[in-house]
Amino acid sequence: MKTRPKVAVMGGSLVGLTAALVLRDIGCDVDVYERSDVPLEGRGVGLVLHPMTARYLLEHALLDLATVSTSARFHRYLDADGAVLAELERRHRFTGYNTLYGALLGAFGRARYHLGHEVVGIAQRDGRVELALAGGCSAGADLLVAADGVSSLARRILLPDVEQCYGGYVGWRGVVDEQALPAETVAALDDALSYFAPGGTHALTYPIPHYDGAVERGKRLMNLVWYRNVPDGKPLADLLTDRTGRHREVSLPPGAVREEYVEELRDAADGLPPAFTEVVDRIPAPFVQVMIDVDVPRMAFGRVCLVGDAAFTVRPHAAAATAKGADDVWALSEALVGCDGDVEAALRAWEPGRLELGRALLHRNRDLGEGAQFRGDWVPGDPALAFGLREPGDSADMRVT
């Protein structure tokens, strides 16, 4: 590139770190501003690996899939008694948030990764972006990449009329040590991404690496997501009021859900397949993720762009939200190179394709969720239900080399 822009990345999670690495590699001068005072370890649980999510780490030989991910050979659909309704051979790989975050942060380094630096204001003037930071400090850049997630401040500043849209249901999540499960439960769920989708609800389980990195059968964690309808208004607000009385907006972390809701969850689990019931009963601290959509009309604003969940926030049914954010970043790097580092020209070239992909993924995830939770029209084994970024199934069969 003729010009090597100075880049500020707002948000230091998976997409923000991917942005920092990819843009640094094309010659940009990159700093990451993360509001948390401590590294983000411990966030999230299981992740379905998509080739785009791990692209940077794999291309730079920074990740050995065989040692940091689990796999399942089948998509398996169960009925309430645990009988197999359908089984398709479709291999996926799974990992944990900590594994990817640690690898990306290790690759970028700590020197330009600024913890405890919350961006509280954004302004553009004289061909620059000025960031106001909490505590009265400031920073400047030629390009701001806003990767600050579902509740993005950058989005609220740039698109104040865009609102989150509640989908009518929440995802209950949690993990349990396989060693805490009966042998027959581990066997029933082994080597599969297992689904229960009777209409009006759906749940899935799959194995992920243990906190210590173990990926061997019997030493892993079993990850569960169970989607349950919750009316908007008082029922949802009450669920999202944590044990201290604080109201949460989009999620309740492990340990924050009030005991009466945890007990109700475990009681309701009697209606799940027996193996799923065992998992729910043994999850130490179930937590809640609210299903929301955010649809944006723009992603580029002069010298500022929104990427990942800061732009389109999508439900997790295609398991491609992080992949979408990484795809945004790789496309941005190509646009910057193609425009010789001219930031505003690059963002104009970059935006149309990003809007098209984000909107398509948002609509597909919405349709999948409403099909399971409200229409009840999921057909066990339907290829259209497969995970994927651009099309169902494009995240399957990541090869271990």
VENCORBEL-V951118 format. One record per residue. N is the residue number from 0. SS is DSSP state (A for helix, B for strand, O for the rest). PHI is phi in radians with two decimals (999 if undefined). D_LAST is the distance of its C-alpha to the last C-alpha in Angstrom with 2 decimals. Layout:
n->N ss->SS phi->PHI d_last->D_LAST
n->N ss->SS phi->PHI d_last->D_LAST
//
This chain:
n->0 ss->O phi->999 d_last->33.08
n->1 ss->O phi->-1.18 d_last->36.81
n->2 ss->O phi->-1.96 d_last->37.11
n->3 ss->O phi->-2.00 d_last->34.74
n->4 ss->O phi->-1.14 d_last->35.63
n->5 ss->B phi->-1.49 d_last->36.03
n->6 ss->B phi->-2.07 d_last->34.05
n->7 ss->B phi->-1.90 d_last->34.72
n->8 ss->B phi->-1.86 d_last->32.20
n->9 ss->B phi->-1.72 d_last->34.03
n->10 ss->O phi->1.92 d_last->31.94
n->11 ss->O phi->-1.97 d_last->29.24
n->12 ss->O phi->-1.55 d_last->26.93
n->13 ss->A phi->-1.11 d_last->23.44
n->14 ss->A phi->-1.24 d_last->24.67
n->15 ss->A phi->-1.07 d_last->27.09
n->16 ss->A phi->-1.17 d_last->24.62
n->17 ss->A phi->-1.07 d_last->22.24
n->18 ss->A phi->-1.03 d_last->25.38
n->19 ss->A phi->-1.06 d_last->26.35
n->20 ss->A phi->-1.23 d_last->23.14
n->21 ss->A phi->-1.13 d_last->22.79
n->22 ss->A phi->-1.29 d_last->26.53
n->23 ss->A phi->-1.10 d_last->26.71
n->24 ss->A phi->-1.18 d_last->24.18
n->25 ss->O phi->-1.64 d_last->26.56
n->26 ss->O phi->1.87 d_last->29.43
n->27 ss->O phi->-1.29 d_last->31.02
n->28 ss->B phi->-1.69 d_last->32.81
n->29 ss->B phi->-2.05 d_last->31.46
n->30 ss->B phi->-2.20 d_last->32.89
n->31 ss->B phi->-1.95 d_last->31.85
n->32 ss->B phi->-2.01 d_last->34.71
n->33 ss->O phi->-2.04 d_last->34.01
n->34 ss->O phi->-1.23 d_last->37.04
n->35 ss->O phi->-1.14 d_last->35.87
n->36 ss->O phi->-1.37 d_last->37.21
n->37 ss->O phi->-2.23 d_last->34.21
n->38 ss->O phi->-0.95 d_last->30.42
n->39 ss->O phi->-1.50 d_last->29.26
n->40 ss->O phi->-1.06 d_last->27.46
n->41 ss->O phi->1.68 d_last->28.23
n->42 ss->O phi->-1.46 d_last->28.43
n->43 ss->O phi->1.22 d_last->27.05
n->44 ss->O phi->-2.30 d_last->25.26
n->45 ss->B phi->-1.56 d_last->22.29
n->46 ss->B phi->-2.25 d_last->20.21
n->47 ss->B phi->-1.41 d_last->18.36
n->48 ss->O phi->-1.35 d_last->15.31
n->49 ss->O phi->-1.92 d_last->15.64
n->50 ss->O phi->-0.91 d_last->13.41
n->51 ss->O phi->-1.23 d_last->16.55
n->52 ss->O phi->-1.05 d_last->17.10
n->53 ss->O phi->-1.79 d_last->14.00
n->54 ss->A phi->-0.97 d_last->14.01
n->55 ss->A phi->-1.07 d_last->15.66
n->56 ss->A phi->-1.15 d_last->13.61
n->57 ss->A phi->-1.27 d_last->10.24
n->58 ss->A phi->-1.14 d_last->12.06
n->59 ss->O phi->-1.79 d_last->13.56
n->60 ss->O phi->0.92 d_last->10.72
n->61 ss->O phi->-1.77 d_last->13.01
n->62 ss->O phi->-2.51 d_last->11.00
n->63 ss->O phi->-1.83 d_last->8.42
n->64 ss->A phi->-0.97 d_last->8.23
n->65 ss->A phi->-1.13 d_last->8.34
n->66 ss->A phi->-1.80 d_last->11.47
n->67 ss->A phi->-2.13 d_last->13.18
n->68 ss->O phi->-2.48 d_last->13.11
n->69 ss->B phi->-1.75 d_last->14.48
n->70 ss->B phi->-2.49 d_last->14.10
n->71 ss->B phi->-2.43 d_last->16.78
n->72 ss->B phi->-1.51 d_last->16.88
n->73 ss->B phi->-2.17 d_last->20.35
n->74 ss->B phi->-1.68 d_last->22.89
n->75 ss->B phi->-2.16 d_last->25.97
n->76 ss->B phi->-1.88 d_last->29.49
n->77 ss->B phi->-1.98 d_last->32.18
n->78 ss->O phi->-1.66 d_last->35.95
n->79 ss->O phi->-1.10 d_last->38.22
n->80 ss->O phi->-1.56 d_last->38.56
n->81 ss->O phi->1.65 d_last->34.83
n->82 ss->O phi->-1.24 d_last->34.82
n->83 ss->B phi->-1.43 d_last->31.88
n->84 ss->B phi->-1.51 d_last->33.05
n->85 ss->B phi->-2.78 d_last->29.90
n->86 ss->B phi->-2.55 d_last->26.28
n->87 ss->B phi->-2.05 d_last->23.64
n->88 ss->B phi->-1.42 d_last->20.12
n->89 ss->B phi->-2.69 d_last->18.15
n->90 ss->B phi->-1.32 d_last->15.05
n->91 ss->B phi->-2.22 d_last->14.93
n->92 ss->B phi->-2.06 d_last->13.39
n->93 ss->B phi->-2.30 d_last->16.05
n->94 ss->B phi->-2.51 d_last->16.75
n->95 ss->B phi->-1.92 d_last->20.02
n->96 ss->A phi->-0.95 d_last->21.91
n->97 ss->A phi->-1.02 d_last->22.29
n->98 ss->A phi->-1.10 d_last->18.61
n->99 ss->A phi->-1.20 d_last->18.21
n->100 ss->A phi->-1.05 d_last->21.72
n->101 ss->A phi->-1.08 d_last->21.40
n->102 ss->A phi->-1.19 d_last->18.33
n->103 ss->A phi->-1.18 d_last->20.10
n->104 ss->A phi->-1.15 d_last->23.41
n->105 ss->A phi->-1.07 d_last->22.13
n->106 ss->A phi->-1.24 d_last->20.81
n->107 ss->A phi->-1.38 d_last->24.15
n->108 ss->O phi->1.60 d_last->26.39
n->109 ss->O phi->-1.64 d_last->29.66
n->110 ss->O phi->-1.09 d_last->32.16
n->111 ss->O phi->-1.92 d_last->32.17
n->112 ss->B phi->-1.84 d_last->31.19
n->113 ss->B phi->-1.71 d_last->34.67
n->114 ss->O phi->-1.28 d_last->35.11
n->115 ss->O phi->1.19 d_last->38.47
n->116 ss->O phi->-2.05 d_last->38.99
n->117 ss->O phi->-1.50 d_last->39.94
n->118 ss->B phi->-1.37 d_last->40.72
n->119 ss->B phi->-2.07 d_last->44.02
n->120 ss->B phi->-2.77 d_last->45.09
n->121 ss->B phi->-2.34 d_last->43.93
n->122 ss->B phi->-2.49 d_last->46.22
n->123 ss->B phi->-2.11 d_last->45.93
n->124 ss->B phi->-2.77 d_last->48.56
n->125 ss->O phi->0.96 d_last->49.06
n->126 ss->O phi->1.23 d_last->45.55
n->127 ss->B phi->-2.38 d_last->43.93
n->128 ss->B phi->-1.92 d_last->42.57
n->129 ss->B phi->-1.92 d_last->44.30
n->130 ss->B phi->-1.86 d_last->42.85
n->131 ss->B phi->-1.61 d_last->45.25
n->132 ss->B phi->-1.91 d_last->43.80
n->133 ss->O phi->-0.98 d_last->45.25
n->134 ss->O phi->1.65 d_last->47.81
n->135 ss->O phi->1.69 d_last->49.19
n->136 ss->O phi->-1.43 d_last->46.60
n->137 ss->B phi->-2.57 d_last->45.14
n->138 ss->B phi->-2.62 d_last->42.40
n->139 ss->B phi->-2.21 d_last->42.09
n->140 ss->B phi->-2.76 d_last->39.41
n->141 ss->O phi->-1.48 d_last->39.16
n->142 ss->B phi->-2.53 d_last->36.63
n->143 ss->B phi->-1.92 d_last->36.10
n->144 ss->B phi->-1.80 d_last->32.89
n->145 ss->B phi->-1.56 d_last->33.88
n->146 ss->O phi->-2.12 d_last->30.97
n->147 ss->O phi->-1.74 d_last->33.31
n->148 ss->O phi->1.42 d_last->32.33
n->149 ss->O phi->-0.97 d_last->34.25
n->150 ss->O phi->-1.73 d_last->37.61
n->151 ss->O phi->-0.85 d_last->37.23
n->152 ss->A phi->-1.18 d_last->40.30
n->153 ss->A phi->-1.03 d_last->39.51
n->154 ss->A phi->-1.09 d_last->39.66
n->155 ss->A phi->-1.13 d_last->42.92
n->156 ss->A phi->-1.28 d_last->44.43
n->157 ss->A phi->-1.47 d_last->43.39
n->158 ss->O phi->-2.30 d_last->43.75
n->159 ss->O phi->-1.12 d_last->46.36
n->160 ss->O phi->-1.55 d_last->47.15
n->161 ss->O phi->-1.39 d_last->43.63
n->162 ss->O phi->-2.14 d_last->43.45
n->163 ss->O phi->-1.27 d_last->40.95
n->164 ss->B phi->-2.02 d_last->41.54
n->165 ss->B phi->-1.25 d_last->41.27
n->166 ss->B phi->-1.49 d_last->39.68
n->167 ss->B phi->1.68 d_last->41.89
n->168 ss->B phi->-2.71 d_last->39.44
n->169 ss->B phi->-2.20 d_last->37.32
n->170 ss->B phi->-1.86 d_last->34.07
n->171 ss->B phi->-1.51 d_last->34.49
n->172 ss->B phi->-2.29 d_last->31.37
n->173 ss->B phi->3.00 d_last->30.53
n->174 ss->B phi->-2.31 d_last->28.36
n->175 ss->B phi->-2.44 d_last->29.34
n->176 ss->B phi->-1.11 d_last->28.00
n->177 ss->A phi->-0.99 d_last->26.95
n->178 ss->A phi->-1.19 d_last->29.18
n->179 ss->A phi->-1.56 d_last->32.09
n->180 ss->O phi->-1.76 d_last->31.63
n->181 ss->O phi->-1.04 d_last->33.22
n->182 ss->A phi->-1.02 d_last->31.02
n->183 ss->A phi->-1.20 d_last->31.95
n->184 ss->A phi->-1.24 d_last->30.79
n->185 ss->A phi->-1.05 d_last->27.30
n->186 ss->A phi->-1.13 d_last->27.21
n->187 ss->A phi->-1.16 d_last->28.52
n->188 ss->A phi->-1.79 d_last->25.86
n->189 ss->O phi->-1.21 d_last->22.88
n->190 ss->O phi->1.01 d_last->19.69
n->191 ss->B phi->-2.60 d_last->21.35
n->192 ss->B phi->-1.63 d_last->22.27
n->193 ss->B phi->-1.71 d_last->25.96
n->194 ss->B phi->-2.04 d_last->28.73
n->195 ss->B phi->-2.29 d_last->32.49
n->196 ss->O phi->-2.47 d_last->34.29
n->197 ss->O phi->-1.43 d_last->37.92
n->198 ss->O phi->1.77 d_last->39.33
n->199 ss->O phi->1.55 d_last->40.72
n->200 ss->B phi->-2.95 d_last->37.74
n->201 ss->B phi->-2.76 d_last->34.11
n->202 ss->B phi->-2.45 d_last->31.68
n->203 ss->B phi->-2.58 d_last->28.04
n->204 ss->B phi->-2.34 d_last->26.00
n->205 ss->B phi->-2.82 d_last->22.38
n->206 ss->B phi->-1.46 d_last->20.82
n->207 ss->B phi->-2.28 d_last->19.53
n->208 ss->O phi->-1.04 d_last->18.82
n->209 ss->O phi->-1.24 d_last->22.12
n->210 ss->O phi->-1.01 d_last->23.85
n->211 ss->O phi->-1.51 d_last->22.93
n->212 ss->O phi->1.68 d_last->19.19
n->213 ss->O phi->-1.09 d_last->19.18
n->214 ss->O phi->-2.13 d_last->16.78
n->215 ss->O phi->-1.35 d_last->18.16
n->216 ss->O phi->-0.97 d_last->20.43
n->217 ss->O phi->1.61 d_last->23.95
n->218 ss->O phi->-2.07 d_last->23.12
n->219 ss->O phi->-1.63 d_last->21.83
n->220 ss->B phi->-1.85 d_last->24.01
n->221 ss->B phi->-1.72 d_last->25.06
n->222 ss->B phi->-1.63 d_last->25.44
n->223 ss->B phi->-2.25 d_last->28.34
n->224 ss->B phi->-2.25 d_last->29.77
n->225 ss->B phi->-2.28 d_last->33.18
n->226 ss->B phi->-1.59 d_last->34.95
n->227 ss->B phi->-2.32 d_last->38.74
n->228 ss->B phi->-1.28 d_last->41.51
n->229 ss->O phi->-2.38 d_last->43.80
n->230 ss->O phi->-1.05 d_last->46.77
n->231 ss->O phi->-1.18 d_last->47.11
n->232 ss->O phi->1.61 d_last->49.96
n->233 ss->A phi->-1.04 d_last->51.22
n->234 ss->A phi->-1.03 d_last->48.75
n->235 ss->A phi->-1.20 d_last->45.71
n->236 ss->A phi->-1.06 d_last->47.50
n->237 ss->A phi->-1.20 d_last->48.43
n->238 ss->A phi->-1.03 d_last->44.92
n->239 ss->O phi->-1.48 d_last->43.68
n->240 ss->B phi->-1.58 d_last->46.37
n->241 ss->O phi->-1.42 d_last->44.79
n->242 ss->O phi->-1.16 d_last->46.39
n->243 ss->O phi->-1.67 d_last->48.19
n->244 ss->O phi->1.59 d_last->49.67
n->245 ss->O phi->-1.42 d_last->47.46
n->246 ss->B phi->-1.51 d_last->46.43
n->247 ss->O phi->-1.76 d_last->42.78
n->248 ss->O phi->-1.59 d_last->41.83
n->249 ss->O phi->-2.18 d_last->38.32
n->250 ss->B phi->-2.87 d_last->36.96
n->251 ss->B phi->-2.09 d_last->38.06
n->252 ss->O phi->-1.27 d_last->35.76
n->253 ss->O phi->-0.93 d_last->35.35
n->254 ss->O phi->1.56 d_last->38.77
n->255 ss->O phi->-1.67 d_last->40.74
n->256 ss->O phi->-1.23 d_last->41.45
n->257 ss->O phi->-1.12 d_last->44.98
n->258 ss->A phi->-1.06 d_last->45.44
n->259 ss->A phi->-1.13 d_last->47.34
n->260 ss->A phi->-1.36 d_last->44.40
n->261 ss->A phi->-1.12 d_last->41.98
n->262 ss->A phi->-1.11 d_last->44.48
n->263 ss->A phi->-1.12 d_last->44.87
n->264 ss->A phi->-1.07 d_last->41.12
n->265 ss->A phi->-1.16 d_last->41.01
n->266 ss->A phi->-1.12 d_last->44.10
n->267 ss->A phi->-1.19 d_last->42.71
n->268 ss->A phi->-1.16 d_last->39.52
n->269 ss->A phi->-1.08 d_last->41.67
n->270 ss->A phi->-1.53 d_last->41.21
n->271 ss->O phi->-1.54 d_last->37.43
n->272 ss->O phi->-0.96 d_last->35.72
n->273 ss->A phi->-0.90 d_last->36.32
n->274 ss->A phi->-1.15 d_last->32.75
n->275 ss->A phi->-1.15 d_last->32.79
n->276 ss->A phi->-1.02 d_last->36.23
n->277 ss->A phi->-1.06 d_last->35.05
n->278 ss->A phi->-1.12 d_last->32.33
n->279 ss->A phi->-1.04 d_last->34.91
n->280 ss->A phi->-1.07 d_last->37.46
n->281 ss->A phi->-1.84 d_last->35.22
n->282 ss->O phi->-1.17 d_last->33.74
n->283 ss->O phi->-1.13 d_last->35.55
n->284 ss->O phi->-2.53 d_last->35.97
n->285 ss->O phi->-1.04 d_last->35.29
n->286 ss->B phi->-2.33 d_last->35.27
n->287 ss->B phi->-2.21 d_last->36.01
n->288 ss->B phi->-2.15 d_last->34.53
n->289 ss->B phi->-1.41 d_last->36.97
n->290 ss->B phi->-1.48 d_last->35.81
n->291 ss->B phi->-2.31 d_last->36.99
n->292 ss->B phi->-2.06 d_last->36.63
n->293 ss->B phi->-2.31 d_last->37.32
n->294 ss->O phi->-2.00 d_last->37.89
n->295 ss->O phi->-1.95 d_last->38.66
n->296 ss->O phi->-1.47 d_last->40.60
n->297 ss->O phi->-2.51 d_last->39.26
n->298 ss->O phi->-2.24 d_last->36.32
n->299 ss->B phi->-2.11 d_last->37.71
n->300 ss->B phi->-2.47 d_last->40.95
n->301 ss->O phi->1.22 d_last->41.84
n->302 ss->O phi->-1.99 d_last->39.61
n->303 ss->B phi->-2.17 d_last->38.09
n->304 ss->B phi->-2.37 d_last->35.29
n->305 ss->B phi->-1.77 d_last->34.01
n->306 ss->O phi->-2.28 d_last->30.29
n->307 ss->A phi->1.07 d_last->28.48
n->308 ss->A phi->-1.18 d_last->30.83
n->309 ss->A phi->-1.17 d_last->33.57
n->310 ss->O phi->-1.69 d_last->33.99
n->311 ss->O phi->-1.52 d_last->33.15
n->312 ss->B phi->-1.67 d_last->32.83
n->313 ss->O phi->-2.11 d_last->31.31
n->314 ss->O phi->-1.19 d_last->31.18
n->315 ss->A phi->-1.54 d_last->27.85
n->316 ss->A phi->-1.22 d_last->27.87
n->317 ss->A phi->-1.68 d_last->25.17
n->318 ss->O phi->0.90 d_last->23.00
n->319 ss->O phi->-2.37 d_last->22.70
n->320 ss->A phi->-1.10 d_last->25.16
n->321 ss->A phi->-1.18 d_last->22.82
n->322 ss->A phi->-1.09 d_last->20.75
n->323 ss->A phi->-1.09 d_last->24.14
n->324 ss->A phi->-1.09 d_last->25.06
n->325 ss->A phi->-1.13 d_last->21.94
n->326 ss->A phi->-1.12 d_last->22.63
n->327 ss->A phi->-0.96 d_last->26.20
n->328 ss->A phi->-1.21 d_last->25.17
n->329 ss->A phi->-1.10 d_last->22.97
n->330 ss->A phi->-1.14 d_last->25.85
n->331 ss->A phi->-1.12 d_last->28.30
n->332 ss->A phi->-1.11 d_last->26.68
n->333 ss->A phi->-1.14 d_last->26.81
n->334 ss->A phi->-1.16 d_last->30.44
n->335 ss->A phi->-1.12 d_last->31.43
n->336 ss->A phi->-1.13 d_last->30.12
n->337 ss->A phi->-1.14 d_last->31.79
n->338 ss->O phi->-1.82 d_last->35.03
n->339 ss->O phi->0.94 d_last->34.99
n->340 ss->O phi->1.46 d_last->34.99
n->341 ss->O phi->-1.29 d_last->37.93
n->342 ss->A phi->-1.09 d_last->37.12
n->343 ss->A phi->-1.18 d_last->39.58
n->344 ss->A phi->-1.15 d_last->38.76
n->345 ss->A phi->-1.09 d_last->35.02
n->346 ss->A phi->-1.18 d_last->35.61
n->347 ss->A phi->-1.14 d_last->37.91
n->348 ss->A phi->-1.28 d_last->35.30
n->349 ss->A phi->-1.35 d_last->32.54
n->350 ss->A phi->-1.10 d_last->34.49
n->351 ss->A phi->-1.00 d_last->35.12
n->352 ss->A phi->-1.15 d_last->31.53
n->353 ss->A phi->-1.19 d_last->30.81
n->354 ss->A phi->-1.11 d_last->33.87
n->355 ss->A phi->-1.12 d_last->32.93
n->356 ss->A phi->-1.15 d_last->29.43
n->357 ss->A phi->-1.08 d_last->30.75
n->358 ss->A phi->-1.19 d_last->33.70
n->359 ss->A phi->-1.11 d_last->31.79
n->360 ss->A phi->-1.19 d_last->29.40
n->361 ss->A phi->-1.04 d_last->32.42
n->362 ss->A phi->-1.16 d_last->34.34
n->363 ss->A phi->-1.17 d_last->31.57
n->364 ss->A phi->-1.13 d_last->31.04
n->365 ss->A phi->-1.07 d_last->34.82
n->366 ss->A phi->-1.12 d_last->35.25
n->367 ss->A phi->-1.08 d_last->32.66
n->368 ss->A phi->-1.12 d_last->34.34
n->369 ss->A phi->-1.24 d_last->37.82
n->370 ss->A phi->-1.12 d_last->36.95
n->371 ss->A phi->-1.37 d_last->35.98
n->372 ss->A phi->-1.51 d_last->38.57
n->373 ss->A phi->-2.18 d_last->41.60
n->374 ss->A phi->-1.39 d_last->41.53
n->375 ss->O phi->1.13 d_last->39.87
n->376 ss->O phi->-1.94 d_last->38.41
n->377 ss->O phi->-1.16 d_last->34.82
n->378 ss->O phi->-1.96 d_last->34.10
n->379 ss->O phi->-0.91 d_last->31.62
n->380 ss->O phi->1.59 d_last->28.68
n->381 ss->O phi->-1.08 d_last->29.58
n->382 ss->A phi->-1.02 d_last->26.52
n->383 ss->A phi->-1.17 d_last->28.23
n->384 ss->A phi->-1.49 d_last->27.52
n->385 ss->O phi->-1.19 d_last->23.72
n->386 ss->O phi->-1.15 d_last->22.09
n->387 ss->O phi->2.96 d_last->21.47
n->388 ss->O phi->-1.52 d_last->22.55
n->389 ss->O phi->-1.61 d_last->24.13
n->390 ss->O phi->-2.71 d_last->24.33
n->391 ss->O phi->-1.00 d_last->23.80
n->392 ss->O phi->1.68 d_last->20.35
n->393 ss->O phi->-1.40 d_last->18.43
n->394 ss->O phi->-1.79 d_last->16.52
n->395 ss->O phi->-1.41 d_last->15.28
n->396 ss->O phi->1.09 d_last->12.06
n->397 ss->O phi->-1.17 d_last->9.52
n->398 ss->O phi->-1.44 d_last->6.17
n->399 ss->O phi->-1.67 d_last->3.79
n->400 ss->O phi->-1.90 d_last->0.00
//
